[in-house]
Amino acid sequence: MENLIPFTASDLAKITNHRSGEIKFGEKMLTIPKNEDALKFLKASEAKYVLFGIPEDIGVRANFGRPGTHSAWESALKSIANIQHNKFCKGSRILILGQLDVASEMNTAAQFDYKIPEDRLQLSKLVSQLDKEVTHIICSIVKAGKIPIIIGGGHNNAYGNIKGTALAKGKAINAINFDAHSDFRIMEGRHSGNGFSYAYEEGFLKKYFIFGLHESYTSKSVLDLIKKTDHRVKYNTYDSIKITKEKTFELELINGLSHVATESFGLEIDLDALPNVASSAMTMSGFSVEEVRHFIHFFGKSPNVAYLHLCEGAPDLAEAQNSHLIGKLIAYLVTDFIKANFIEE
């Protein structure tokens, strides 16, 4: 994991706000000690969950989106470190691995204009480079017997999450995606809108369920593609659940679970499905924070959930005085997942 920037105990101490009479997550979460072999420590650690950050927005740029998703990791860590360690959720269940070193790729990406076809091609090549690194790190975490919690970056990183988990387990996995968009678009070069289609075509993604598609923002070509693969790729729409009320949220949770939970599956959460949450494709209409929290709780309870990915949040695009709220939201979602998933042995 040579392209990993480890998160140290010193880093953790700097972002933890100590207060008399309280115990914060930052005082209990684990980090890999200096001079220790990361993989060996990971395997031996008692922590079940591994936080891994991808502070990039290259895939978003390649998909005509607004950059800013690189800022979610740092914001989320500050909030997670200051959660109360108590009987409901314990910081000691988490090991903070660190973040992918994307400085070089981000600097290169800043030189390109996504409106120029040649530049967009170069952005896609950078995304492919990131794919390899994400795949390697996720594979290492899963092989160590841990559950990755991936934060930050665009939804392009779903590809590396899926491929890395599939390689670690030796077979294709399933995925459910809480998202306004399918991210199942044509294979025109890698970007944040086709991570699942690449994983599907390359044999790493077996079954896929898209939860809450926005009907007005899903192309006919994507719908046609899903129809051709409807035995393996299924979806519902936000409009059918919340607007026309043809379907119910609770029953659709069950339908989604029955489609993906027979085998290992990834739990993908795109924050642009939530109204007024700063993201590259911000929306004014969508599921509530309470609904996504319940969604994570529902799927987090499954013994076959392999990872949690929280992406597309962009604190840099939020109002300056409230930019911390994206990190706080991510912290809620992380603890909701752990509370649902952790079983005392």
C-alpha positions as CSV (number, residue, x, y, z in Angstrom):
1,M,0.0,0.0,0.0
2,E,2.7,2.4,-1.1
3,N,0.3,5.0,-2.3
4,L,-1.4,5.3,1.1
5,I,-0.8,8.3,3.4
6,P,-1.2,6.8,6.8
7,F,-3.3,8.6,9.4
8,T,-1.3,8.8,12.6
9,A,-2.1,9.0,16.3
10,S,-0.7,12.6,16.2
11,D,-3.1,13.5,13.3
12,L,-6.0,12.1,15.4
13,A,-5.0,14.0,18.5
14,K,-5.0,17.3,16.5
15,I,-8.6,17.0,15.4
16,T,-10.1,15.6,18.6
17,N,-11.6,18.2,20.9
18,H,-11.0,16.9,24.4
19,R,-13.5,17.8,27.1
20,S,-13.5,17.0,30.8
21,G,-16.0,14.3,31.7
22,E,-16.4,13.0,28.1
23,I,-14.7,10.4,25.9
24,K,-14.6,11.1,22.2
25,F,-14.1,8.6,19.3
26,G,-10.8,10.3,18.7
27,E,-9.5,9.0,22.0
28,K,-10.4,5.4,21.2
29,M,-10.1,4.9,17.5
30,L,-7.0,3.0,16.3
31,T,-4.3,4.1,13.9
32,I,-1.3,2.1,12.6
33,P,1.8,2.8,14.7
34,K,4.9,4.2,13.0
35,N,7.3,1.5,11.8
36,E,4.6,-1.2,11.9
37,D,3.7,-3.2,8.9
38,A,0.3,-1.9,7.9
39,L,-1.1,-5.2,6.6
40,K,0.1,-7.2,9.6
41,F,-1.3,-4.7,12.1
42,L,-4.6,-4.5,10.2
43,K,-5.0,-8.3,10.4
44,A,-4.2,-8.4,14.1
45,S,-6.3,-5.4,15.0
46,E,-9.5,-6.0,17.0
47,A,-11.2,-3.2,15.1
48,K,-13.8,-4.5,12.6
49,Y,-14.1,-1.3,10.5
50,V,-11.4,0.5,8.5
51,L,-11.8,4.1,7.5
52,F,-10.2,4.9,4.2
53,G,-10.4,8.3,2.4
54,I,-10.2,9.1,-1.3
55,P,-9.8,12.9,-1.5
56,E,-10.3,13.4,-5.2
57,D,-12.8,14.9,-7.7
58,I,-11.1,13.8,-11.0
59,G,-13.9,11.4,-11.8
60,V,-16.5,14.1,-11.2
61,R,-14.6,16.5,-13.5
62,A,-14.4,13.8,-16.2
63,N,-18.2,13.5,-15.9
64,F,-18.9,17.3,-16.4
65,G,-19.6,17.7,-12.7
66,R,-18.6,20.4,-10.2
67,P,-15.3,19.6,-8.3
68,G,-15.3,19.6,-4.6
69,T,-15.7,16.0,-3.5
70,H,-12.0,15.9,-2.5
71,S,-12.9,17.9,0.7
72,A,-15.3,15.3,2.2
73,W,-12.6,13.1,3.8
74,E,-11.1,15.8,6.0
75,S,-14.4,17.2,7.0
76,A,-15.8,13.7,7.9
77,L,-12.8,12.8,10.0
78,K,-13.1,15.9,12.1
79,S,-16.7,15.1,12.9
80,I,-16.1,11.4,13.5
81,A,-13.3,12.1,15.9
82,N,-15.6,14.1,18.1
83,I,-18.5,11.7,18.3
84,Q,-19.2,10.5,21.9
85,H,-17.7,7.1,22.7
86,N,-20.5,5.4,24.7
87,K,-22.6,2.2,25.0
88,F,-24.4,3.0,21.7
89,C,-21.3,3.0,19.6
90,K,-17.6,2.7,20.4
91,G,-14.7,4.4,18.7
92,S,-12.5,1.4,19.4
93,R,-14.3,-0.6,16.7
94,I,-12.7,1.7,14.1
95,L,-9.2,1.8,12.7
96,I,-8.3,4.9,10.6
97,L,-6.1,3.6,7.8
98,G,-5.5,6.9,6.0
99,Q,-6.0,8.4,2.6
100,L,-5.0,7.6,-0.9
101,D,-2.2,9.8,-2.1
102,V,-3.8,11.6,-5.0
103,A,-1.8,14.9,-4.9
104,S,0.0,14.2,-8.2
105,E,-3.2,13.2,-10.1
106,M,-5.1,16.1,-8.7
107,N,-2.4,18.6,-9.8
108,T,-2.4,17.1,-13.2
109,A,-6.2,17.1,-13.4
110,A,-6.3,20.8,-12.6
111,Q,-4.6,21.5,-15.9
112,F,-7.4,20.0,-18.0
113,D,-10.7,21.4,-19.2
114,Y,-13.4,18.8,-19.3
115,K,-15.2,20.7,-22.1
116,I,-12.3,19.8,-24.4
117,P,-12.6,16.1,-25.7
118,E,-8.8,15.5,-25.6
119,D,-8.6,16.8,-22.0
120,R,-11.6,14.7,-20.9
121,L,-9.8,11.7,-22.3
122,Q,-6.8,12.6,-20.1
123,L,-9.0,12.9,-17.1
124,S,-10.4,9.4,-17.8
125,K,-6.9,8.0,-17.9
126,L,-6.2,9.6,-14.5
127,V,-9.4,7.9,-13.1
128,S,-8.1,4.6,-14.4
129,Q,-4.9,5.1,-12.5
130,L,-6.9,5.8,-9.3
131,D,-9.0,2.7,-10.0
132,K,-5.9,0.5,-9.7
133,E,-4.9,2.1,-6.4
134,V,-8.4,1.9,-4.9
135,T,-8.7,-1.7,-6.0
136,H,-5.5,-2.7,-4.3
137,I,-6.2,-1.0,-1.0
138,I,-9.8,-2.3,-0.8
139,C,-8.6,-5.8,-1.7
140,S,-6.0,-5.6,1.1
141,I,-8.6,-4.5,3.7
142,V,-11.1,-7.2,2.8
143,K,-8.5,-9.9,2.7
144,A,-7.5,-8.8,6.3
145,G,-11.0,-9.8,7.4
146,K,-12.2,-6.2,7.9
147,I,-15.1,-4.1,6.5
148,P,-13.9,-1.0,4.7
149,I,-15.8,2.3,5.1
150,I,-14.8,4.5,2.2
151,I,-15.3,8.2,2.4
152,G,-14.9,11.0,-0.2
153,G,-14.3,11.3,-3.9
154,G,-16.6,10.8,-6.8
155,H,-18.8,7.8,-7.5
156,N,-16.1,6.6,-9.9
157,N,-14.6,4.9,-6.9
158,A,-17.4,2.3,-6.8
159,Y,-15.5,0.4,-9.4
160,G,-12.4,0.0,-7.3
161,N,-14.5,-0.9,-4.3
162,I,-16.4,-3.6,-6.2
163,K,-13.3,-5.0,-8.0
164,G,-11.1,-5.0,-4.8
165,T,-13.8,-6.8,-2.8
166,A,-14.5,-9.3,-5.6
167,L,-10.7,-10.1,-5.9
168,A,-10.4,-10.5,-2.2
169,K,-13.4,-12.9,-2.0
170,G,-12.4,-14.7,-5.2
171,K,-15.8,-14.1,-7.0
172,A,-18.1,-11.4,-8.2
173,I,-20.1,-9.5,-5.7
174,N,-23.4,-7.6,-5.7
175,A,-24.1,-4.0,-5.0
176,I,-27.0,-1.7,-4.0
177,N,-26.7,2.0,-4.8
178,F,-28.8,4.7,-3.0
179,D,-28.6,7.3,-5.8
180,A,-30.5,9.7,-8.0
181,H,-28.5,8.4,-10.9
182,S,-27.6,4.9,-12.2
183,D,-23.9,5.4,-12.8
184,F,-24.5,2.6,-15.3
185,R,-23.7,4.7,-18.4
186,I,-21.8,3.6,-21.5
187,M,-18.1,2.6,-21.3
188,E,-16.7,5.8,-22.9
189,G,-13.7,6.2,-20.7
190,R,-13.8,6.1,-16.9
191,H,-15.6,8.8,-14.9
192,S,-18.1,9.1,-12.0
193,G,-21.1,8.0,-14.1
194,N,-20.0,4.6,-15.2
195,G,-18.3,2.8,-12.3
196,F,-21.0,0.2,-12.1
197,S,-21.2,-0.5,-15.8
198,Y,-17.4,-1.1,-16.0
199,A,-17.5,-3.4,-13.0
200,Y,-20.5,-5.3,-14.5
201,E,-19.0,-5.7,-18.0
202,E,-15.6,-6.8,-16.5
203,G,-17.3,-9.5,-14.4
204,F,-16.7,-8.1,-10.9
205,L,-20.4,-7.0,-10.3
206,K,-22.9,-9.8,-10.5
207,K,-26.2,-8.2,-9.3
208,Y,-27.0,-4.5,-9.0
209,F,-29.9,-2.6,-7.5
210,I,-30.3,1.1,-8.0
211,F,-32.5,2.6,-5.2
212,G,-34.3,5.9,-6.0
213,L,-33.5,6.8,-9.6
214,H,-34.8,10.2,-10.6
215,E,-36.9,9.6,-13.6
216,S,-36.2,13.0,-15.2
217,Y,-32.4,12.5,-14.9
218,T,-32.1,9.0,-16.3
219,S,-31.5,8.6,-20.1
220,K,-33.4,6.4,-22.4
221,S,-30.2,4.6,-23.3
222,V,-29.5,3.7,-19.7
223,L,-33.1,2.5,-19.2
224,D,-32.8,0.4,-22.3
225,L,-29.5,-1.1,-21.1
226,I,-31.1,-2.0,-17.7
227,K,-34.0,-3.6,-19.4
228,K,-31.7,-5.9,-21.4
229,T,-30.1,-7.0,-18.1
230,D,-33.1,-7.0,-15.8
231,H,-32.4,-10.4,-14.4
232,R,-29.3,-8.9,-12.8
233,V,-29.8,-5.2,-12.7
234,K,-33.0,-3.8,-11.1
235,Y,-34.1,-0.4,-9.9
236,N,-36.9,1.6,-8.5
237,T,-37.5,5.4,-8.8
238,Y,-37.7,8.1,-6.3
239,D,-40.8,9.4,-8.1
240,S,-42.6,6.1,-7.8
241,I,-41.9,6.0,-4.0
242,K,-42.3,9.6,-2.9
243,I,-44.4,11.3,-5.6
244,T,-46.9,8.9,-7.2
245,K,-46.7,6.6,-4.1
246,E,-47.0,3.5,-6.4
247,K,-44.4,1.9,-4.2
248,T,-43.5,2.1,-0.5
249,F,-40.1,2.8,0.9
250,E,-40.2,-0.2,3.3
251,L,-41.3,-2.7,0.7
252,E,-38.6,-1.5,-1.7
253,L,-36.0,-2.0,1.0
254,I,-37.1,-5.6,1.2
255,N,-37.1,-6.0,-2.6
256,G,-33.6,-4.5,-2.8
257,L,-32.3,-6.8,0.0
258,S,-33.7,-9.9,-1.7
259,H,-31.9,-9.0,-4.9
260,V,-28.4,-8.4,-3.5
261,A,-28.1,-10.0,-0.1
262,T,-27.8,-13.7,-1.1
263,E,-24.1,-13.0,-1.5
264,S,-21.5,-10.5,-0.5
265,F,-22.6,-7.0,-1.5
266,G,-21.4,-3.4,-1.4
267,L,-23.5,-0.6,0.1
268,E,-23.1,2.5,-2.0
269,I,-24.5,5.9,-0.8
270,D,-24.4,8.9,-3.1
271,L,-25.0,12.1,-1.1
272,D,-26.5,13.8,-4.2
273,A,-29.6,11.8,-3.6
274,L,-30.4,14.1,-0.6
275,P,-31.9,17.5,-1.1
276,N,-29.7,20.6,-0.3
277,V,-26.6,18.5,0.5
278,A,-23.6,20.1,-1.2
279,S,-22.5,17.8,-4.0
280,S,-21.3,17.8,-7.6
281,A,-24.9,17.2,-8.7
282,M,-26.9,18.9,-6.0
283,T,-30.7,18.4,-5.9
284,M,-33.6,20.2,-4.4
285,S,-35.8,17.1,-4.3
286,G,-34.9,13.7,-2.8
287,F,-35.0,11.4,0.1
288,S,-34.6,12.8,3.6
289,V,-31.6,12.3,5.9
290,E,-33.7,10.1,8.1
291,E,-34.6,7.9,5.2
292,V,-30.9,7.4,4.1
293,R,-30.0,6.7,7.8
294,H,-32.8,4.0,7.9
295,F,-31.6,2.6,4.6
296,I,-28.1,2.2,5.9
297,H,-29.4,0.6,9.1
298,F,-31.6,-1.8,7.2
299,F,-28.8,-3.0,4.8
300,G,-26.1,-2.7,7.5
301,K,-27.8,-5.5,9.5
302,S,-27.1,-8.0,6.7
303,P,-24.3,-10.4,7.4
304,N,-23.3,-10.2,3.8
305,V,-22.6,-6.5,3.6
306,A,-19.0,-6.2,2.5
307,Y,-18.3,-2.4,2.6
308,L,-19.9,1.0,3.0
309,H,-19.1,3.8,0.5
310,L,-20.1,7.4,1.2
311,C,-19.4,9.6,-1.8
312,E,-20.1,12.8,-3.8
313,G,-20.4,15.0,-0.7
314,A,-18.6,18.3,-1.3
315,P,-18.1,20.5,1.7
316,D,-16.2,23.0,-0.4
317,L,-19.4,23.7,-2.3
318,A,-21.4,24.4,0.8
319,E,-22.0,27.8,2.4
320,A,-18.8,28.7,4.3
321,Q,-20.4,28.9,7.7
322,N,-22.1,25.5,7.3
323,S,-19.4,23.5,5.4
324,H,-18.9,21.3,8.5
325,L,-22.4,19.9,8.2
326,I,-21.4,17.5,5.3
327,G,-18.8,15.9,7.6
328,K,-21.3,15.7,10.4
329,L,-23.8,14.0,8.1
330,I,-21.2,11.5,7.1
331,A,-20.4,10.8,10.7
332,Y,-24.0,10.0,11.4
333,L,-24.1,7.6,8.5
334,V,-20.9,5.9,9.6
335,T,-22.1,5.3,13.1
336,D,-25.6,4.1,11.8
337,F,-23.8,1.5,9.8
338,I,-21.6,0.3,12.6
339,K,-24.5,0.2,15.1
340,A,-26.5,-2.0,12.7
341,N,-23.6,-4.2,11.7
342,F,-21.6,-4.9,14.8
343,I,-22.4,-8.0,16.8
344,E,-20.8,-8.5,20.2
345,E,-18.9,-11.8,20.3
